[in-house]
Amino acid sequence: MAAELLDKEVEVKSVDIVVSRSNDKGDITYANQIFFKLSGYSQAELMNQPHSILRHPDMPKIIFKFLWDNIQAGKDVVAFVKNLTKNGEYYWVMANVKVAKNPDGSFRNYVSTRRKMSSNARHIIEPLYKELLQAEQDGGIAASLTKLTDFLQTQSASLDTFNETMKKIQDN
């Protein structure tokens, strides 16, 4: 965990593709060099550590609950994530988390590919996440879920179309 939060953003370039794999508990089992570069951690520091080591306190819990509920059910998830670097800086990405299976259909791992978040997405998601965090502080995870559902309705969407909505926000 970073010693002190810094209000400094690490640039994710449009050509950057951040890749990591994790086991069923979310522990990192592989990551590419871009992942290490952005996070500020070495390979030795991140291997077999939970992905949550990068969780920025600005991230609403409901986003991770939604992600885990879905990937554990075998469904892919697309979500925007603000990550915390080793030295307290941050970076935003659009994460696409997929469930990888063995030929026999059994669980192999989770694979996450992340790209630069568009400025349009940032304009929409950053204030939304602030609202979700406030709802969590005021009324817990249930209140945050209600706010998230309300937001999706403003996008003519629902939790069932969450991924498509996030892609649309990224691309507009």
C-alpha positions, 0 to 999 in steps of 0.5 A: 500500500502506498504510504501517502495518496498523491494527487498525481496521475500516471499517463496511460498511453493510447497504445498501452495494453495492460495485461494480468492474470489471476487465480480464483482468489484474485492473486496476480499470477502473471502481468506484462511489463506495462502493468509493472511500469504503470503500477510502480511495482516490480514483478517480485513485489506483485506476483502472488499478491491480490489485485486489491493491492492496487485498489484506490480509495476513490473506487466504490466497493459496489464496482468490485462487488459487481465484478466479482459476482459476475466473474465468479458466475463465469461472466466477463465484465467491462468496468472503469478502474482507478488504480493506485500506484506504489508511490501513491499516484493513480491511473484510470483504465477501462478493464475487460476481465474475462474468465479463462477455462481449460478445455474440459470447461473447468476454471483456469484463471481470470485475464484482465486487459486494460486500456486507456480510459477515454476523456468522455468516459472519465467525464461521466465515470469520475463523478459517478464514482464519487456519488457511489462512494458517498452513497456507500458512506451514507447507506452502505453497499445497498445504497451504492447499488441503488445509485448505480442502478439509477445511473444505468437507467439514465443510460437506458441500461440495466445491470444486465447491460452493464458491459455494453453501457461501459463500452458505449461510454468509452467509445462516445 
